[in-house]
Amino acid sequence: MLVMQNNTQQQHNQVQRELRDVSSTARLFSFNRPVYMTSAVWHDCVELMDHNGKTIDELAVLQRLRHVLFMASSALHGRVKNLECDFKIHRVPNDSKARHPEPTTLKIVAHEDQFNQPVITIKQPDE
């Protein structure tokens, strides 16, 4: 039994490492509970790196984060309990080839964590 609990805890820790807490910025968009974003969403839609892997412009990263959170907030329309819905944003892909915004779909999930606390997770539709 201890091994099973250990594996469950390890899986939980792995998931936690893959999530970024964006709650402080999310409060600007009327989120009143913790908001997390998967690493995949962060890399694809928020992070802005040059070809050497360095952040190009921290202000631009903040603006990209705010754009995702604004669109997520708009998709919720005040609904917050056990909800899953897709929403669209326009983002410049994080590669050196793209220069113009492209539409992409993300998913927002309002649910309860393992402690029965309400949280929101923003993720890719296939995650």
Phi and psi in degrees as GROMACS dihedral restraints (atoms count N, CA, C in turn):
[ dihedral_restraints ]
;  ai    aj    ak    al  type     phi  dphi    fc
    3     4     5     6     1   -61.6    20    10
    4     5     6     7     1   -36.9    20    10
    6     7     8     9     1   -64.4    20    10
    7     8     9    10     1   -41.4    20    10
    9    10    11    12     1   -63.0    20    10
   10    11    12    13     1   -44.3    20    10
   12    13    14    15     1   -63.5    20    10
   13    14    15    16     1   -39.1    20    10
   15    16    17    18     1   -61.6    20    10
   16    17    18    19     1   -45.1    20    10
   18    19    20    21     1   -64.0    20    10
   19    20    21    22     1   -40.7    20    10
   21    22    23    24     1   -63.4    20    10
   22    23    24    25     1   -42.7    20    10
   24    25    26    27     1   -63.8    20    10
   25    26    27    28     1   -40.2    20    10
   27    28    29    30     1   -64.0    20    10
   28    29    30    31     1   -41.2    20    10
   30    31    32    33     1   -63.6    20    10
   31    32    33    34     1   -42.2    20    10
   33    34    35    36     1   -61.8    20    10
   34    35    36    37     1   -43.8    20    10
   36    37    38    39     1   -63.1    20    10
   37    38    39    40     1   -37.9    20    10
   39    40    41    42     1   -63.4    20    10
   40    41    42    43     1   -44.9    20    10
   42    43    44    45     1   -61.9    20    10
   43    44    45    46     1   -43.3    20    10
   45    46    47    48     1   -60.2    20    10
   46    47    48    49     1   -37.5    20    10
   48    49    50    51     1   -67.0    20    10
   49    50    51    52     1   -26.9    20    10
   51    52    53    54     1   -84.5    20    10
   52    53    54    55     1    -6.3    20    10
   54    55    56    57     1  -107.3    20    10
   55    56    57    58     1   142.9    20    10
   57    58    59    60     1  -110.7    20    10
   58    59    60    61     1   133.2    20    10
   60    61    62    63     1   -83.0    20    10
   61    62    63    64     1   113.7    20    10
   63    64    65    66     1  -115.8    20    10
   64    65    66    67     1    23.7    20    10
   66    67    68    69     1   -60.3    20    10
   67    68    69    70     1   -40.8    20    10
   69    70    71    72     1   -62.8    20    10
   70    71    72    73     1   -41.1    20    10
   72    73    74    75     1   -74.0    20    10
   73    74    75    76     1   -34.8    20    10
   75    76    77    78     1   -63.2    20    10
   76    77    78    79     1   -27.4    20    10
   78    79    80    81     1   -60.4    20    10
   79    80    81    82     1   -28.2    20    10
   81    82    83    84     1   -62.9    20    10
   82    83    84    85     1   -20.3    20    10
   84    85    86    87     1  -112.1    20    10
   85    86    87    88     1    28.8    20    10
   87    88    89    90     1    68.3    20    10
   88    89    90    91     1    21.6    20    10
   90    91    92    93     1   -78.2    20    10
   91    92    93    94     1   126.8    20    10
   93    94    95    96     1  -112.0    20    10
   94    95    96    97     1    23.1    20    10
   96    97    98    99     1  -144.9    20    10
   97    98    99   100     1   165.3    20    10
   99   100   101   102     1   -59.2    20    10
  100   101   102   103     1   139.5    20    10
  102   103   104   105     1  -123.3    20    10
  103   104   105   106     1   129.1    20    10
  105   106   107   108     1  -121.6    20    10
  106   107   108   109     1   152.8    20    10
  108   109   110   111     1  -130.4    20    10
  109   110   111   112     1   135.4    20    10
  111   112   113   114     1   -69.8    20    10
  112   113   114   115     1   156.6    20    10
  114   115   116   117     1   -60.1    20    10
  115   116   117   118     1   -34.5    20    10
  117   118   119   120     1   -63.3    20    10
  118   119   120   121     1   -42.6    20    10
  120   121   122   123     1   -67.0    20    10
  121   122   123   124     1   -43.6    20    10
  123   124   125   126     1   -56.6    20    10
  124   125   126   127     1   -48.6    20    10
  126   127   128   129     1   -66.7    20    10
  127   128   129   130     1   -41.0    20    10
  129   130   131   132     1   -79.3    20    10
  130   131   132   133     1   -36.5    20    10
  132   133   134   135     1  -116.1    20    10
  133   134   135   136     1   -15.3    20    10
  135   136   137   138     1  -117.5    20    10
  136   137   138   139     1   -55.3    20    10
  138   139   140   141     1   -59.5    20    10
  139   140   141   142     1   142.6    20    10
  141   142   143   144     1  -133.3    20    10
  142   143   144   145     1   104.3    20    10
  144   145   146   147     1  -116.9    20    10
  145   146   147   148     1   150.6    20    10
  147   148   149   150     1   -86.8    20    10
  148   149   150   151     1  -178.3    20    10
  150   151   152   153     1   -67.3    20    10
  151   152   153   154     1   -14.4    20    10
  153   154   155   156     1   -93.7    20    10
  154   155   156   157     1     0.7    20    10
  156   157   158   159     1    85.2    20    10
  157   158   159   160     1    15.7    20    10
  159   160   161   162     1  -101.0    20    10
  160   161   162   163     1   146.4    20    10
  162   163   164   165     1   -64.2    20    10
  163   164   165   166     1   129.7    20    10
  165   166   167   168     1   -76.0    20    10
  166   167   168   169     1   -51.1    20    10
  168   169   170   171     1  -152.1    20    10
  169   170   171   172     1   111.1    20    10
  171   172   173   174     1   -64.0    20    10
  172   173   174   175     1   -33.2    20    10
  174   175   176   177     1   -65.6    20    10
  175   176   177   178     1   -39.7    20    10
  177   178   179   180     1   -64.7    20    10
  178   179   180   181     1   -38.0    20    10
  180   181   182   183     1   -62.4    20    10
  181   182   183   184     1   -44.5    20    10
  183   184   185   186     1   -62.0    20    10
  184   185   186   187     1   -41.0    20    10
  186   187   188   189     1   -64.5    20    10
  187   188   189   190     1   -40.2    20    10
  189   190   191   192     1   -65.3    20    10
  190   191   192   193     1   -41.5    20    10
  192   193   194   195     1   -61.7    20    10
  193   194   195   196     1   -45.0    20    10
  195   196   197   198     1   -61.7    20    10
  196   197   198   199     1   -37.0    20    10
  198   199   200   201     1   -62.8    20    10
  199   200   201   202     1   -47.4    20    10
  201   202   203   204     1   -60.9    20    10
  202   203   204   205     1   -45.8    20    10
  204   205   206   207     1   -66.9    20    10
  205   206   207   208     1   -37.5    20    10
  207   208   209   210     1   -62.8    20    10
  208   209   210   211     1   -45.7    20    10
  210   211   212   213     1   -67.2    20    10
  211   212   213   214     1   -36.1    20    10
  213   214   215   216     1   -65.3    20    10
  214   215   216   217     1   -43.4    20    10
  216   217   218   219     1   -61.8    20    10
  217   218   219   220     1   -41.5    20    10
  219   220   221   222     1   -63.8    20    10
  220   221   222   223     1   -35.3    20    10
  222   223   224   225     1   -69.9    20    10
  223   224   225   226     1   -31.5    20    10
  225   226   227   228     1   -70.6    20    10
  226   227   228   229     1   -38.0    20    10
  228   229   230   231     1    51.8    20    10
  229   230   231   232     1    39.9    20    10
  231   232   233   234     1    84.2    20    10
  232   233   234   235     1    -9.7    20    10
  234   235   236   237     1   -79.6    20    10
  235   236   237   238     1   132.9    20    10
  237   238   239   240     1  -136.9    20    10
  238   239   240   241     1    -1.6    20    10
  240   241   242   243     1  -110.8    20    10
  241   242   243   244     1   121.6    20    10
  243   244   245   246     1    44.6    20    10
  244   245   246   247     1    58.6    20    10
  246   247   248   249     1  -121.6    20    10
  247   248   249   250     1   139.5    20    10
  249   250   251   252     1  -129.7    20    10
  250   251   252   253     1   130.5    20    10
  252   253   254   255     1  -152.7    20    10
  253   254   255   256     1   149.7    20    10
  255   256   257   258     1   -87.2    20    10
  256   257   258   259     1   151.1    20    10
  258   259   260   261     1  -145.6    20    10
  259   260   261   262     1   155.9    20    10
  261   262   263   264     1  -107.9    20    10
  262   263   264   265     1   144.3    20    10
  264   265   266   267     1  -135.6    20    10
  265   266   267   268     1   165.9    20    10
  267   268   269   270     1  -110.1    20    10
  268   269   270   271     1   130.3    20    10
  270   271   272   273     1  -142.9    20    10
  271   272   273   274     1   151.4    20    10
  273   274   275   276     1   -88.8    20    10
  274   275   276   277     1   119.5    20    10
  276   277   278   279     1   -55.8    20    10
  277   278   279   280     1   149.6    20    10
  279   280   281   282     1   -84.4    20    10
  280   281   282   283     1    59.9    20    10
  282   283   284   285     1  -142.1    20    10
  283   284   285   286     1   165.5    20    10
  285   286   287   288     1   -79.7    20    10
  286   287   288   289     1    -6.6    20    10
  288   289   290   291     1   -84.1    20    10
  289   290   291   292     1   -37.5    20    10
  291   292   293   294     1   -86.1    20    10
  292   293   294   295     1   142.9    20    10
  294   295   296   297     1  -127.8    20    10
  295   296   297   298     1   -16.2    20    10
  297   298   299   300     1  -115.7    20    10
  298   299   300   301     1   147.4    20    10
  300   301   302   303     1   -61.2    20    10
  301   302   303   304     1   142.2    20    10
  303   304   305   306     1  -124.7    20    10
  304   305   306   307     1   144.3    20    10
  306   307   308   309     1   -72.5    20    10
  307   308   309   310     1   144.4    20    10
  309   310   311   312     1  -146.7    20    10
  310   311   312   313     1   156.9    20    10
  312   313   314   315     1  -110.2    20    10
  313   314   315   316     1   134.8    20    10
  315   316   317   318     1  -122.3    20    10
  316   317   318   319     1   168.2    20    10
  318   319   320   321     1  -123.6    20    10
  319   320   321   322     1   136.0    20    10
  321   322   323   324     1  -112.0    20    10
  322   323   324   325     1   133.3    20    10
  324   325   326   327     1  -126.6    20    10
  325   326   327   328     1   119.2    20    10
  327   328   329   330     1   -99.8    20    10
  328   329   330   331     1   120.9    20    10
  330   331   332   333     1  -153.3    20    10
  331   332   333   334     1  -176.0    20    10
  333   334   335   336     1  -108.7    20    10
  334   335   336   337     1   140.1    20    10
  336   337   338   339     1   -80.0    20    10
  337   338   339   340     1  -173.0    20    10
  339   340   341   342     1   -65.7    20    10
  340   341   342   343     1   -14.9    20    10
  342   343   344   345     1  -101.0    20    10
  343   344   345   346     1    15.4    20    10
  345   346   347   348     1    61.0    20    10
  346   347   348   349     1    28.2    20    10
  348   349   350   351     1   -96.6    20    10
  349   350   351   352     1   137.9    20    10
  351   352   353   354     1   -70.0    20    10
  352   353   354   355     1   131.9    20    10
  354   355   356   357     1  -139.1    20    10
  355   356   357   358     1   165.8    20    10
  357   358   359   360     1  -127.4    20    10
  358   359   360   361     1   135.7    20    10
  360   361   362   363     1  -124.0    20    10
  361   362   363   364     1   133.0    20    10
  363   364   365   366     1  -106.7    20    10
  364   365   366   367     1   125.9    20    10
  366   367   368   369     1  -146.5    20    10
  367   368   369   370     1   172.1    20    10
  369   370   371   372     1   -71.7    20    10
  370   371   372   373     1   151.8    20    10
  372   373   374   375     1   -60.0    20    10
  373   374   375   376     1   -28.5    20    10
  375   376   377   378     1   -93.9    20    10
  376   377   378   379     1     5.8    20    10
